[in-house]
Amino acid sequence: MDYRAEVFDQMQLLYDLTGFNDHQLHCVLRFESRPDGETLRKAVIASIKAIPILGTRYVSQGGRPRWESIDETRFGDAYIAVRRSAEFDGFVTHRIDETAGPQVKVCLLDSDNPAIALTMNHMVCDAAGFKEYLYFLCRVYSETMADPGYEPVPITGDRSMRGVMGKFGPIKRLRSLLRQGKDNNRSGVFRFPLSEGGDERPFILTRKLGRERMEAIKEYCRTHGATVNDVALAAFYRCLFRRLALASGIELCIPVMIDMRRYLDEEVGFEALTNLSSTATTCLTHASHEAFTETLRRVKEVMDEKKGSEMGLNAFIKLNMVYALLPNKLANLRVQRGLKNPLICMTNIGILESERMSFGDLRPHDAFMCGSVKYKPHFQLAMSSYDGELTLSSNLYGTALDREHILSFLGEVEKEIP
């Protein structure tokens, strides 16, 4: 059975073709006790059967790109168990071949320090969808432990952007086109300092803020009427102003990711794996000797303004128009030629809900999720939260020197947060 490739499925592939990132999503869970490998294998296979888009391969020849079903006997390829930490660490940055499938892969570290790593093809879904798949897999695992014959209810809803677009009438769409023209597709002019050449390999670097620190940060946010995202973005700006050695009065722009599910009915639940993310560009001028509270105030003003004006809609409208007016091949060519990948950006994946992440009686003691591994010269700061802790992360195909620079920068961001 074939499934049409939606607009954002193709966009994620274009990000790879234009040298932005490798269009993969990653998640790592660590446990005190070992999950059962056979139950996990069965749960992975059952999840692919229940979500048909996962059991496909991407086909771009012969008309409109599509997802073509693969033989069910290959669903087991999505699960692997390893015993050595080095093998597991290598899997964490694993790339899925979209032309072969399946579009998800799960690795169990079967050792005294057990862990599970998941990789999802970003063409299939965004980070919010990846979280829903994680919760779904946990539920299937738990049900399979109780009943080995358990079969989950299929997840086969609409994968297109129609649900979001249908929430906005012609007046709001026109207003978004006129007022948000600079809200996306901007590369920026400043580059994070990275090495040139050398032995480049994919890596994911993290920095964790513990529960006590996060409680203090949340109290700070309540005092200043801000969100944790506002505070992190303000810290990111301040550290970049210094790292890039920008003069006072110079403007820096940082695109942030927007989950467009914010405009949908929350009670609908998990109906489909899809890409419904957009971007909004924030800009701030460097003010020398400015206190953190003042930077935060300016960041909050920018974010509050965007939240009140159909944030993220502009990109949806433009892409919908291009793919509606042009044949698919020409639309892809037009978008590819005009795509301006941001040199510096930020994404907040949000909270991984610990109460929905039980594998039977087991629950991870540590977890984080992050986006695609970037190609130089692009740089991204990502965040995810689990069980009261915040993980800062950055991913890159880079050298050992790049690792050192980025690790030190993540440390600077952590220290900059009040």
KOLGUDO-130530 format. One record per atom (N, C-alpha, C): residue in three letters; x, y, z. Coordinates in steps of 0.05 Angstrom, whole numbers, plus 5000, padded with zeros to 4 digits. Layout:
! residues N
ALAXYZ
...
! end
This chain:
! residues 418
MET501749765000
MET500050005000
MET501850255000
ASP501050454985
ASP502550704983
ASP501250924999
TYR502851105009
TYR501951345023
TYR503251585011
ARG501851795006
ARG503052024993
ARG504952165012
ALA507052265001
ALA509052415017
ALA507952705020
GLU507552785045
GLU506453045051
GLU508653265047
VAL507853515047
VAL509653735042
VAL512053735061
PHE511553705087
PHE513753715106
PHE515453465106
ASP514353245096
ASP516053005092
ASP518253075073
GLN517453205051
GLN519453275030
GLN521253495039
MET520253685056
MET521853895066
MET524153785083
GLN523653585099
GLN525753475116
GLN527953345099
LEU527253225077
LEU529253115059
LEU530953345046
LEU529553565040
LEU530953795028
LEU533053915048
TYR532453895074
TYR534353995093
TYR536953845092
ASP536853585086
ASP539253425083
ASP540553495056
LEU539053515035
LEU540153565009
LEU541553845007
THR540554035023
THR541654305023
THR543754345045
GLY544554135058
GLY546754155077
GLY546054275104
PHE543554235113
PHE542754345139
PHE543054135161
ASN541653905158
ASN541853695178
ASN541253425165
ASP541553215181
ASP541252935170
ASP538452825174
HIS536552995180
HIS533652925183
HIS533152675199
GLN534252655223
GLN533752435242
GLN533052555269
LEU531352415284
LEU530752485312
LEU531852275331
HIS532652365354
HIS534052175373
HIS532952205401
CYS532951975415
CYS532051965443
CYS533651755457
VAL534451815482
VAL535951625498
VAL534651605526
LEU534151355534
LEU532851305560
LEU534851125576
ARG535251185602
ARG537051025618
ARG535550915643
PHE536050665650
PHE534550525670
PHE536350425692
GLU535150375716
GLU536550235738
GLU536449935733
SER534149845724
SER533749555718
SER533349515689
ARG533849275679
ARG533949215651
ARG531149155640
PRO530249295619
PRO527749215605
PRO528048945592
ASP525848805588
ASP525948545575
ASP526248575545
GLY528448455535
GLY529148495506
GLY527048375488
GLU526048135494
GLU524048005476
GLU521448165476
THR520548255499
THR518148415500
THR518448675484
LEU520848795487
LEU521349045472
LEU521348995442
ARG522548775434
ARG522548705405
ARG519748675395
LYS518048525409
LYS515248495401
LYS513748755400
ALA514348935420
ALA512949185421
ALA513749365397
VAL516249355390
VAL517149515367
VAL515749425341
ILE515749165337
ILE514449045313
ILE511449115313
ALA510149085337
ALA507249145338
ALA506749445333
SER508549615342
SER508149905338
SER508249975308
ILE510049835294
ILE510249885265
ILE507849785250
LYS506749555259
LYS504349455247
LYS501949645252
ALA501949765275
ALA499749945282
ALA499950225270
ILE502450305263
ILE502850565250
ILE504050515223
PRO502450465202
PRO503450365177
PRO505650535164
ILE505650805168
ILE507650965156
ILE510450885164
LEU510750755187
LEU513350665197
LEU514350425181
GLY512550265171
GLY513350035156
GLY513450085126
THR514750295118
THR514850375090
THR517750445082
ARG518050485056
ARG520550605045
ARG519750835028
TYR521551035026
TYR520951275011
TYR521751244982
VAL519851304964
VAL520251274935
VAL519751544922
SER521751644908
SER521551904895
SER521251884865
GLN521651644854
GLN521451614825
GLN518551554817
GLY517951624792
GLY515351554780
GLY513051724790
GLY513251984788
GLY511052164796
GLY511452274824
ARG509352324838
ARG509452454865
ARG510852264884
PRO512752374900
PRO514052204921
PRO511952074939
ARG512651834948
ARG510751684964
ARG512151504983
TRP510651395002
TRP511651195021
TRP510450925012
GLU512150735007
GLU511250474996
GLU511750255018
SER509650105024
SER509849905045
SER511949695039
ILE513449615060
ILE515349395057
ILE514249145069
ASP515548915064
ASP514548665074
ASP514648655105
GLU512548555118
GLU512448545147
GLU514748385159
THR515848205144
THR518148045155
THR520548215161
ARG520648455150
ARG522848635154
ARG522448825178
PHE520148815191
PHE519548995214
PHE521548935237
GLY522348685239
GLY524248615260
GLY526948755257
ASP527548865233
ASP530049005229
ASP530149265246
ALA527849345255
ALA527749595271
ALA528749565299
TYR529349315307
TYR530249275335
TYR532949145335
ILE534649245353
ILE537349135357
ILE538049135386
ALA539548935395
ALA540548935423
ALA543548915422
VAL544849065439
VAL547849065441
VAL548649035470
ARG551048955475
ARG552048905502
ARG554249105510
ARG555449235491
ARG557649415497
ARG556749705494
SER557649875513
SER556850155513
SER557850295487
ALA560150215477
ALA561250345452
ALA559350295429
GLU558250055427
GLU556249995406
GLU553750165409
PHE552850185434
PHE550450335439
PHE550850635432
ASP553150745441
ASP553751025436
ASP553951075406
GLY554950885390
GLY554950915361
GLY552250915349
PHE550350765362
PHE547650765351
PHE546151025356
VAL546851165378
VAL545351405385
VAL545251605362
THR547351615346
THR547351805323
THR546651655297
HIS545351425299
HIS544651255276
HIS542951405256
ARG543451345230
ARG541751465209
ARG540051245196
ILE537551295193
ILE535751105179
ILE535851165149
ASP535950955133
ASP535850985104
ASP532850995096
GLU531851225089
GLU529051255083
GLU528151095059
THR530051025041
THR529350875017
THR529150575023
ALA529750495047
ALA529650205054
ALA527550155075
GLY527450315097
GLY525650275119
GLY526550035136
PRO525149985159
PRO523050155171
PRO524050425179
GLN522250605185
GLN522950885190
GLN523450945219
VAL523650745236
VAL524350775264
VAL526250545270
LYS528050595290
LYS529850385299
LYS530350415329
VAL530350195343
VAL530550195372
VAL532850005380
CYS534550115398
CYS536849955407
CYS536749925437
LEU537049675446
LEU537249625475
LEU540149565483
LEU541049715503
LEU543649655515
LEU543149455537
ASP543749205531
ASP543248975549
ASP545648935567
SER545949105588
SER548249095605
SER547449165634
ASP549449195651
ASP548949275679
ASP548049565681
ASN548449725660
ASN547550005659
ASN545650025635
PRO543249895637
PRO541449875614
PRO540450145604
ALA539950155578
ALA538950395565
ALA537550315539
ILE535850495530
ILE534450465504
ILE534950725488
ALA535750695463
ALA536050915444
ALA534050875421
LEU532751095414
LEU530851085391
LEU531751295371
THR531551215345
THR531951395323
THR529551385305
MET528551615297
MET526251635279
MET526951815256
ASN526151735232
ASN526551895208
ASN524852145211
HIS526152385211
HIS524652635214
HIS522752685191
MET523052555168
MET521152585146
MET518452475154
VAL518352295173
VAL515852165181
VAL514352335202
CYS515852465220
CYS514552625240
CYS516552815253
ASP515453015267
ASP517153205282
ASP517453105311
ALA518753275327
ALA519353195355
ALA516853135371
ALA514753295367
ALA512253255382
ALA511052985374
GLY511152915349
GLY510252645340
GLY512052425351
PHE514652475352
PHE516552285363
PHE515852225392
LYS515152425408
LYS514352385435
LYS511952205437
GLU509952255420
GLU507552095420
GLU508251805413
TYR510051765394
TYR510851485388
TYR512151365413
LEU513851505427
LEU515151395451
LEU513051305471
TYR511151485476
TYR509051405496
TYR507451155485
PHE506951155459
PHE505550925447
PHE507150665451
LEU509750675446
LEU511450445449
LEU511450345478
CYS511550535497
CYS511450455525
CYS508850315531
ARG506650415521
ARG504050295526
ARG503950015514
VAL504949985489
VAL504849725476
VAL506649525491
TYR508949615500
TYR510749445516
TYR509249345541
SER508049525556
SER506649455581
SER504349265576
GLU502849325555
GLU500549145549
GLU501548865540
THR503748865525
THR504848605516
THR505948445539
MET507048575560
MET507948435584
MET505548295597
ALA503248425598
ALA500848315611
ALA499448105593
ASP499548155567
ASP498247975547
ASP499947945522
PRO501447725519
PRO503247685496
PRO501747705469
GLY499147675469
GLY497647685444
GLY496547955438
TYR497248155453
TYR496048425451
TYR496748545424
GLU494648675411
GLU495048815386
GLU493949105390
PRO495549305387
PRO494649585391
PRO492749675370
VAL491149875377
VAL489249995358
VAL490950155337
PRO490350125311
PRO491850265290
PRO491750565293
ILE493950695285
ILE494150985285
ILE494451065255
THR492251155243
THR492251195214
THR490851455206
GLY491151665223
GLY489851915217
GLY491152075195
ASP490052315190
ASP491052495169
ASP493752605176
ARG495752575157
ARG498452665162
ARG498952945149
SER497053065137
SER497453315122
SER497353555141
MET497753795130
MET497554035145
MET494754155144
ARG492854005132
ARG490154115128
ARG488754195154
GLY489254025175
GLY487954085201
GLY488754355212
VAL491354425209
VAL492254685219
VAL491254905201
MET491454875174
MET490655085156
MET487655145158
GLY486154935164
GLY483254975167
GLY482355145190
LYS484255195209
LYS483655365232
LYS483855665226
PHE484755735202
PHE485156015196
PHE483656095171
GLY482056305173
GLY480556405150
GLY482356575132
PRO481256665110
PRO482756815090
PRO483957075101
ILE482557205120
ILE483557465130
ILE486157415147
LYS486057215164
LYS488357155181
LYS490757055163
ARG490156905142
ARG492256805125
ARG493557045110
LEU491957225101
LEU493057465087
LEU494657635106
ARG493657665131
ARG495157815151
ARG497857695157
SER497857425158
SER500357285163
SER502357325140
LEU501357315116
LEU503157355093
LEU504357635092
LEU502757835100
LEU503658115099
LEU505458185122
ARG504858075146
ARG506258165170
ARG508557985179
GLN508557735170
GLN510557545179
GLN512457455157
GLY512857625137
GLY514457555115
GLY517357485122
LYS518357605145
LYS521057555153
LYS521257365177
ASP519057205181
ASP518957035204
ASP520256765200
ASN520956705175
ASN522156445169
ASN523956465144
ASN525356245139
ASN527056225115
ASN529156455115
ARG530556485137
ARG532656685140
ARG535156545150
SER537356565135
SER539756425143
SER541256575165
GLY541056845166
GLY542657005184
GLY545457055173
VAL546857235186
VAL549557315176
VAL551857225194
PHE551157135219
PHE553257065238
PHE553456755240
ARG555956665242
ARG556456375245
ARG557656315272
PHE556756095284
PHE558056005308
PHE560855905301
PRO562855975316
PRO565655905309
PRO566155605310
LEU566555485287
LEU567155195285
LEU569655155268
SER570854925270
SER573254865255
SER572654825226
GLU574654835210
GLU574454775181
GLU575954525174
GLY574654335161
GLY575954095154
GLY576353915178
GLY578353725175
GLY578853545197
GLY577153295196
ASP577453125217
ASP576052875218
ASP573252925231
GLU571252945214
GLU568553015223
GLU566852775227
ARG565752755251
ARG563952525258
ARG561552635273
PRO559252485271
PRO556852585285
PRO557052545315
PHE556152745330
PHE556052725359
PHE553752885370
ILE552852795394
ILE550752935409
ILE551852995436
LEU552053255443
LEU553153345468
LEU550953445486
THR551053385512
THR548953465530
THR550053595555
ARG548353755567
ARG548953885593
ARG546353885609
LYS546453775633
LYS543953735649
LYS543753925672
LEU541454045675
LEU540754205698
LEU538954045717
GLY539853995741
GLY538453815760
GLY535853935771
ARG534453775787
ARG531853845797
ARG531954095815
GLU533854105833
GLU534054335851
GLU534554595836
ARG536254575816
ARG536854815799
ARG534354895784
MET532954695773
MET530554765757
MET528254885774
GLU528054795799
GLU526054915817
GLU526655215821
ALA529255275824
ALA530055555828
ALA529455715803
ILE529955595779
ILE529555735754
ILE526555785750
LYS524855585757
LYS521955615754
LYS520955835773
GLU522055855796
GLU521356075815
GLU522156345803
TYR524456355792
TYR525356595778
TYR523456675756
CYS522556475740
CYS520656525718
CYS518056635729
ARG517056515751
ARG514556615762
ARG514856905771
THR517056965783
THR517557245793
THR517557445770
HIS518557365747
HIS518857545724
HIS516757505703
GLY514757335708
GLY512657295688
GLY513557175662
ALA515657015663
ALA516856895639
ALA516656595639
THR517256475617
THR517356185615
THR520256095616
VAL520655835621
VAL523355715620
VAL524555755592
ASN522855745571
ASN523855785544
ASN524856075541
ASP523456265552
ASP524356545551
ASP527056585564
VAL527356465587
VAL529856485602
VAL532156355587
ALA531656115576
ALA533755975561
ALA534556135536
LEU532556245522
LEU533156405498
LEU534756655505
ALA534056785527
ALA535557015536
ALA538456945542
ALA538856715555
ALA541556625561
ALA543056555536
PHE541756435517
PHE542956365491
PHE543856615476
TYR542156815476
TYR542857075463
TYR545357195476
ARG545357205502
ARG547557335517
ARG550257195512
CYS550156925512
CYS552556775507
CYS553556795479
LEU551656815460
LEU552456855432
LEU553557135427
PHE552457335440
PHE553557605437
PHE556557605445
ARG557257455466
ARG559957445475
ARG561657265456
ARG560557025450
ARG562156835434
ARG562656945406
LEU560857095395
LEU561157205368
LEU562557475369
ALA563057575393
ALA564457835397
ALA562958065382
LEU560258075385
LEU558758275372
LEU558958545386
ALA559058755371
ALA559159025382
ALA556359105392
SER556359285410
SER553759385420
SER552159515397
GLY549559455397
GLY547759555376
GLY547459375352
ILE549059155350
ILE548858965328
ILE546558775333
GLU544958725313
GLU542558555316
GLU543358265309
LEU542358075326
LEU542657795321
LEU539857665320
CYS539457495301
CYS536857355297
CYS537157055302
ILE535256945318
ILE535256665324
ILE532456555318
PRO532156385298
PRO529656245293
PRO529056035315
VAL526556015324
VAL525755815343
VAL523555645331
MET523455395339
MET521555205328
MET518855245341
ILE516755215326
ILE513955245335
ILE512354995329
ASP511154875349
ASP509454645345
ASP506654755337
MET505854705312
MET503254815303
MET500854665314
ARG501254455329
ARG499054325342
ARG497854505363
ARG499154725370
ARG498054925389
ARG495355025379
TYR494855015353
TYR492355115342
TYR490154895339
LEU490854645346
LEU488954425343
LEU487654365370
ASP485554205369
ASP484054125393
ASP485753935409
GLU486454005434
GLU488153845451
GLU487053575457
GLU484353555459
GLU483153305468
GLU483153085446
VAL483953155422
VAL483952965400
VAL485752725405
GLY488152775416
GLY490052565422
GLY491752485398
PHE493052255401
PHE494952155381
PHE493452025358
GLU493352155335
GLU491852045312
GLU493651985288
ALA496052105287
ALA497752055264
ALA500552145270
LEU502552015258
LEU505252115258
LEU505552305235
THR506352555241
THR506552755220
THR508352975228
ASN509053145209
ASN510653385214
ASN508753625214
LEU508553755237
LEU506953995240
LEU508554215254
SER511054235248
SER512754445260
SER513354665241
SER513654905251
SER514355135236
SER516555295251
THR517155525241
THR519155695255
THR518155985257
ALA519356115277
ALA518856405281
ALA521556525287
THR522356735274
THR524956855278
THR524857085299
THR526457055319
THR526757265339
THR529257425334
CYS529257685339
CYS531557855335
CYS531958035360
LEU534558065367
LEU535158225390
LEU537758375384
THR537958625392
THR540458775389
THR542158745414
HIS544758745410
HIS546558715432
HIS546658975448
ALA546158955474
ALA546359195492
ALA548559135512
SER550859255508
SER553159205526
SER552459275555
HIS553459105573
HIS553159145602
HIS550259135612
GLU548559015595
GLU545758985603
GLU545458755623
ALA543758795644
ALA543258585663
ALA541458365651
PHE541658125662
PHE540057905651
PHE537057965651
THR536158095672
THR533258145674
THR532358325651
GLU534058515642
GLU533258685620
GLU533258535593
THR535258355589
THR535258185565
THR532758015565
LEU532157895588
LEU529757725590
LEU527257885583
ARG527058135593
ARG524758305588
ARG524358345558
ARG526558395544
ARG526458445515
ARG525758185500
VAL526857965508
VAL526157705496
VAL523257645500
LYS522257685524
LYS519457635530
LYS517657805512
GLU518358055508
GLU516758235491
GLU516558125463
VAL518858035452
VAL518857915425
VAL517057675424
MET517457485443
MET515857235443
MET512857285447
ASP512257475465
ASP509357535470
ASP508057645445
GLU509557815431
GLU508457935406
GLU507857715386
LYS509757525383
LYS509357305364
LYS507157115372
LYS506857065397
LYS504756885407
LYS501957005402
GLY501857265399
GLY499257395394
GLY498657445365
SER500257325347
SER499857375319
SER500257135301
GLU498656925306
GLU498756685290
GLU501656585285
MET503156555306
MET505956485304
MET506356225288
GLY508156235269
GLY508856005253
GLY507155955228
LEU504956105225
LEU503056055203
LEU504256125176
ASN505956325175
ASN507056425150
ASN508256205133
ALA509956045146
ALA511355825131
ALA509355625120
PHE507255565135
PHE505255375126
PHE503855475101
ILE503155735102
ILE501755855079
ILE503455855054
LYS505955935057
LYS507755945033
LYS508155675021
LEU508755475037
LEU509255205027
LEU506655085015
ASN504455135028
ASN501955035017
ASN501355154989
MET501955404986
MET501455544960
MET503355424938
VAL505955394946
VAL507855304926
VAL507155024916
TYR506554844934
TYR505954564927
TYR503154534914
ALA501354734919
ALA498754724907
ALA498754834879
LEU500455024873
LEU500555164848
LEU502455034827
LEU504454894837
LEU506454784819
LEU506454474820
PRO507154344798
PRO507554054799
PRO509553984820
ASN509353754833
ASN510953684856
ASN513953714851
LYS514953614828
LYS517753634821
LYS518753924820
LEU517154094807
LEU517854374804
LEU517754514831
ALA515754434848
ALA515454554874
ALA517954494891
ASN518854244890
ASN521254164905
ASN523654324896
LEU523954354870
LEU526154494858
LEU526054784867
ARG523754904866
ARG523355184874
ARG524155224903
VAL523155044921
VAL523655074949
VAL526655024955
GLN527754824941
GLN530654764946
GLN532454994939
ARG531855124916
ARG533455354907
ARG533155594925
GLY530755624937
GLY530255864954
GLY530655814984
LEU531455574992
LEU531555505020
LEU534055635033
LYS533555785054
LYS535755915070
LYS535755795097
ASN537455595101
ASN537655465127
ASN538955645148
PRO537855665172
PRO538955845192
PRO541655745202
LEU543555935204
LEU546255865213
LEU546255815243
ILE544455945258
ILE544155915287
ILE541255895293
CYS540455695309
CYS537555675315
CYS537255535342
MET534755515351
MET534155395377
MET531555245376
THR531355025390
THR528854875391
THR528454775420
ASN525954795429
ASN525154685455
ASN523154465450
ILE524154215454
ILE522453985450
ILE520353955472
GLY520954075495
GLY518954075516
GLY519253845535
ILE517053775549
ILE517153585571
ILE516653305561
LEU518353115568
LEU517752835565
LEU516352745591
GLU513752675588
GLU512052625611
GLU512752355624
SER513952365647
SER514952125661
SER512751925666
GLU510352025672
GLU508151835679
GLU507251675654
ARG508051765630
ARG507251615606
ARG509551455595
MET511751425610
MET514151295600
MET514851045616
SER512850895624
SER513350655639
SER513450415620
PHE515550255622
PHE515750005608
PHE515049785628
GLY512549715629
GLY511649545651
GLY512049685677
ASP513549555696
ASP514149675721
ASP516549855721
LEU517949875698
LEU520350025696
LEU519850305685
ARG521250495697
ARG521150765686
ARG523950875685
PRO524751015663
PRO527451115661
PRO528151305684
HIS530651295694
HIS531451495714
HIS532651745700
ASP533051715674
ASP534151945659
ASP533251915630
ALA532652145617
ALA531652135589
ALA532152415577
PHE532752405551
PHE532752655536
PHE532152595507
MET531252795493
MET530552775465
MET531753015450
CYS532752965426
CYS533953185411
CYS533353145381
GLY533853355366
GLY533253355337
GLY535553255321
SER535653335296
SER537553235276
SER540353335281
VAL542253185272
VAL545053265274
VAL545653455251
LYS546653695259
LYS547153905239
LYS549753865224
TYR549753975200
TYR552253995184
TYR553454275187
LYS556054295189
LYS557354555191
LYS556754715165
PRO556254975168
PRO556755155191
PRO554355195209
HIS552355025209
HIS549955065224
HIS550254975253
PHE548855115271
PHE549055055299
PHE546355095312
GLN545654905330
GLN543054915343
GLN543254845373
LEU541854995389
LEU541454925417
LEU538754795420
ALA538654565433
ALA536054425437
ALA535654375467
MET533154355475
MET532454305503
MET530254095505
SER530453925525
SER528253755532
SER528253705562
SER525953655574
SER525753625603
SER524653345610
TYR525553235632
TYR524552985641
TYR524852965671
ASP522652905685
ASP522652855713
ASP523953085729
GLY523253335721
GLY524253565735
GLY527053655728
GLU528353525708
GLU530953605700
GLU530953705671
LEU532753885664
LEU532854005637
LEU535453915625
THR535353825600
THR537753755585
THR538153945562
LEU540454085562
LEU541254245539
LEU542854065521
SER542454085495
SER543953915477
SER544654065451
SER546653965438
SER547454065411
SER548653835395
ASN547953815370
ASN548753595353
ASN550253695328
LEU552353565320
LEU553953655298
LEU555553435285
TYR555953455259
TYR558053305246
TYR560553475248
GLY562253415267
GLY564553595273
GLY567053445282
THR569053595290
THR571553485298
THR571753485329
ALA573953375339
ALA574453375368
ALA574553665378
LEU575753845362
LEU575854125370
LEU573054255372
ASP571354175353
ASP568554275354
ASP567154175380
ARG567653935387
ARG566453825412
ARG567353995436
GLU569854065438
GLU570854225460
GLU569454495461
HIS569354625437
HIS568054885436
HIS565154885444
ILE563754685434
ILE560854665439
ILE560354595469
LEU561854405480
LEU561554335508
LEU561954575526
SER564054735520
SER564554975536
SER562255175533
PHE561155195509
PHE558955385504
PHE556455295519
LEU555855035519
LEU553554935534
LEU553854995564
GLY556354975573
GLY556955045601
GLY556455345606
GLU557155515587
GLU556655795590
GLU553655855591
VAL552155725574
VAL549155765574
VAL548055695601
GLU548955465611
GLU547955375637
GLU548555575659
LYS551055675660
LYS551755875680
LYS550256145676
GLU549656205652
GLU548356465646
GLU545456465656
ILE544156235657
ILE541456215667
ILE541356275697
PRO539856475706
PRO539856555734
PRO539156325753
! end
